[in-house]
Amino acid sequence: MSGTEPSPNSKAMRLSGWGRYTRFDCRVLRCEKMSEFEHAANERNGSTLIARGYGRSYGDAAINDSGFTVLSERLDRILAFDEKTGILTAEPGISLASLLDVFVPRGWMIPVVPGTKFISLGGAVAADIHGKNHHLEGSFSKHLLSFKLTDGMGQTHHCSRDKNPAFFWATVGGMGLTGLISDVQLQLQRIPSAFIEMKTVPARNLSELVDSFTQYEDKHQFSVAWVDCLARGESLGRGILMLGDFAQGHSHAWNPKAPLSVPLEAPNFLLNQLSMGMFNELYYRLPRPEIQIVDADRFFFPLDRISNWNCMYGPRGFIQYQCLLPPGPDGAKGLERIFKTCQQENLPSFFAVLKRFAKAEQKEFATLSFPDEGYTLAIDLPGDEKLVGLCTKLDQIVLEYGGRIYLAKDSMLNADTFAKMYPQAKAWQDVCAKLGSDRAFSSHLAQRLGIRL
Ligand SMILES: Cc1cc2nc3c(=O)[nH]c(=O)nc-3n(C[C@H](O)[C@H](O)[C@H](O)COP(=O)(O)OP(=O)(O)OC[C@H]3O[C@@H](n4cnc5c(N)ncnc54)[C@H](O)[C@@H]3O)c2cc1C
């Protein structure tokens, strides 16, 4: 470890991302107060730092095993809320779950939520998260009004579209590498109820699935598809498209069920192609009403019903490979090649989700932000010695179609491929250098991608 310890409060901790594929011995600093968080950059004594929220990024984005990992989850206060405008200001460590508990019953919603509510506000900004409504609402940054950024020299900047816009855009999607985010100001949205009118559309193969997206997408606020990656031949890419809209005429009752938990790390053999093939077949054929009213918690966060479902992959862990492919026939061809490649390598995904993205809001500035027009496929792949080889092949396919990988999910990308997928990273590095953050903030991800020492 370089430098000396910035605080006697640092502790040793073994950390991993949500996929538990690789684990790292780290020194962590748990901040109890905002002042400790903001001063961490001043007191780092030559060590590098990375902020960590709830560790829901799948790989090594929130891990610094050569400096300090700064834990933010106790910085969880709501600082201000204007009931008339819906403008919220909160500390970075508050979870979306806590915010939803407070604001949904009052008729307000976080405009963009990911597939889990157990993430921090800081993590949402740093990954510029997307939800099931990107085609209408864009990514998280579209609703983000401002935040404070403490840079590598310990200076704090107020950042918005008007104030320090270069720092604002480098930070959204910047994976914590521009500095420490605090005082997040977000525009909430009014909702008619806490219920969703959900429509399901089965698709017998990839071409039907892609057509269904095109046919229905703009007519609904939310869309996402489950894909059966084990289906082959004529059924390749079959799935179920789920469409949703906030329901009128229902209450704002918000009573998320306490999650169940997996008592033990499951043995490796539990999830295999045979058991998952049977599950997928049953799930695909499950009779379901075409339209139903479901509570919003169940619609947005089905996986949160089991708190540690990531342990179901056993000691080997898993990775999530999430890529962006272009819209239209090129994207569909790319998806087909990805499904076939996983099957040929005998490593098909047990869980896959497909979404559509609209054009990015500020593509030229938000250089590391992931979403842009096209399809995004997220596939869970169990830990296996063949994973590196498979991901290298998948990366080549994604590159051929001009796509890229979502850094918040990534565990595998190398520096060369990253540079091709994110050609504007050089301009982003220049902004980091202006902030003095290039030498102060680093993560295992950043080192792997060759953007930090
Ligand atoms: C089940 C599941 C479903 C998901 N679905 C989606 C989805 O639909 N869409 C989507 O976009 N993502 C999705 N994600 C990914 C998740 O939303 C992001 O990885 C998010 O960043 C996690 O937030 P966190 O608080 O856990 O952050 P961490 O994992 O702890 O950190 C993520 C990044 O944020 C940085 N960071 C955190 N706090 C700060 C701060 N205060 N200042 C500076 N940097 C900070 C870290 O340095 C790191 O680079 C999903 C994850 C899971 C586990």
The ligand as a Tripos MOL2 file, in Angstrom:
@<TRIPOS>MOLECULE
LIG
   53    58     1     0     0
SMALL
NO_CHARGES

@<TRIPOS>ATOM
      1 C1        -29.8170   -7.1590   -8.8180 C.3       1 LIG1
      2 C2        -29.1890   -5.9600   -9.4710 C.ar      1 LIG1
      3 C3        -29.8590   -5.3340  -10.4950 C.ar      1 LIG1
      4 C4        -29.3080   -4.1940  -11.1070 C.ar      1 LIG1
      5 N1        -29.9860   -3.5950  -12.1060 N.ar      1 LIG1
      6 C5        -29.4910   -2.4910  -12.7120 C.ar      1 LIG1
      7 C6        -30.2170   -1.8130  -13.7100 C.ar      1 LIG1
      8 O1        -31.3180   -2.2000  -14.0760 O.2       1 LIG1
      9 N2        -29.6770   -0.6640  -14.2280 N.ar      1 LIG1
     10 C7        -28.4760   -0.1870  -13.8110 C.ar      1 LIG1
     11 O2        -28.0500    0.8540  -14.3070 O.2       1 LIG1
     12 N3        -27.7390   -0.8360  -12.8680 N.ar      1 LIG1
     13 C8        -28.2270   -1.9620  -12.3050 C.ar      1 LIG1
     14 N4        -27.5150   -2.5850  -11.3170 N.ar      1 LIG1
     15 C9        -26.1880   -2.0540  -10.9700 C.3       1 LIG1
     16 C10       -26.2660   -0.9890   -9.8620 C.3       1 LIG1
     17 O3        -27.3790   -0.1390  -10.0360 O.3       1 LIG1
     18 C11       -25.0150   -0.1160   -9.9160 C.3       1 LIG1
     19 O4        -23.8700   -0.8890   -9.8700 O.3       1 LIG1
     20 C12       -24.9480    0.9120   -8.7880 C.3       1 LIG1
     21 O5        -23.8400    1.7400   -9.0070 O.3       1 LIG1
     22 C13       -24.7760    0.2390   -7.4290 C.3       1 LIG1
     23 O6        -24.8290    1.2120   -6.3970 O.3       1 LIG1
     24 P1        -24.0780    0.9550   -5.0080 P.3       1 LIG1
     25 O7        -24.5180    1.9890   -4.0410 O.co2     1 LIG1
     26 O8        -24.2410   -0.4470   -4.6080 O.co2     1 LIG1
     27 O9        -22.6150    1.2940   -5.4480 O.3       1 LIG1
     28 P2        -21.2220    0.4680   -5.3630 P.3       1 LIG1
     29 O10       -21.3760   -0.8330   -6.0580 O.co2     1 LIG1
     30 O11       -20.8150    0.4600   -3.9410 O.co2     1 LIG1
     31 O12       -20.3510    1.4330   -6.2350 O.3       1 LIG1
     32 C14       -20.5970    1.5860   -7.6150 C.3       1 LIG1
     33 C15       -19.7500    2.7380   -8.1560 C.3       1 LIG1
     34 O13       -20.2140    3.9510   -7.5800 O.3       1 LIG1
     35 C16       -19.1280    4.6480   -6.9870 C.3       1 LIG1
     36 N5        -19.6660    5.3830   -5.8460 N.ar      1 LIG1
     37 C17       -20.5430    4.9530   -4.9060 C.ar      1 LIG1
     38 N6        -20.8010    5.9620   -4.0400 N.ar      1 LIG1
     39 C18       -20.0540    7.0240   -4.4170 C.ar      1 LIG1
     40 C19       -19.8850    8.3510   -3.9230 C.ar      1 LIG1
     41 N7        -20.5430    8.8150   -2.8660 N.pl3     1 LIG1
     42 N8        -19.0010    9.1550   -4.5570 N.ar      1 LIG1
     43 C20       -18.3330    8.7300   -5.6440 C.ar      1 LIG1
     44 N9        -18.4870    7.5130   -6.1800 N.ar      1 LIG1
     45 C21       -19.3360    6.6640   -5.5800 C.ar      1 LIG1
     46 C22       -18.1380    3.5590   -6.5990 C.3       1 LIG1
     47 O14       -16.8240    4.0840   -6.5060 O.3       1 LIG1
     48 C23       -18.2860    2.6070   -7.7590 C.3       1 LIG1
     49 O15       -17.4950    3.0010   -8.8330 O.3       1 LIG1
     50 C24       -28.0280   -3.7100  -10.6770 C.ar      1 LIG1
     51 C25       -27.3570   -4.3490   -9.6450 C.ar      1 LIG1
     52 C26       -27.9280   -5.4630   -9.0380 C.ar      1 LIG1
     53 C27       -27.1860   -6.1520   -7.9160 C.3       1 LIG1
@<TRIPOS>BOND
     1     1     2 1
     2     2     3 ar
     3     2    52 ar
     4     3     4 ar
     5     4     5 ar
     6     4    50 ar
     7     5     6 ar
     8     6     7 ar
     9     6    13 1
    10     7     8 2
    11     7     9 ar
    12     9    10 ar
    13    10    11 2
    14    10    12 ar
    15    12    13 ar
    16    13    14 ar
    17    14    15 1
    18    14    50 ar
    19    15    16 1
    20    16    17 1
    21    16    18 1
    22    18    19 1
    23    18    20 1
    24    20    21 1
    25    20    22 1
    26    22    23 1
    27    23    24 1
    28    24    25 2
    29    24    26 1
    30    24    27 1
    31    27    28 1
    32    28    29 2
    33    28    30 1
    34    28    31 1
    35    31    32 1
    36    32    33 1
    37    33    34 1
    38    33    48 1
    39    34    35 1
    40    35    36 1
    41    35    46 1
    42    36    37 ar
    43    36    45 ar
    44    37    38 ar
    45    38    39 ar
    46    39    40 ar
    47    39    45 ar
    48    40    41 1
    49    40    42 ar
    50    42    43 ar
    51    43    44 ar
    52    44    45 ar
    53    46    47 1
    54    46    48 1
    55    48    49 1
    56    50    51 ar
    57    51    52 ar
    58    52    53 1
@<TRIPOS>SUBSTRUCTURE
     1 LIG1         1 GROUP 0 **** ****
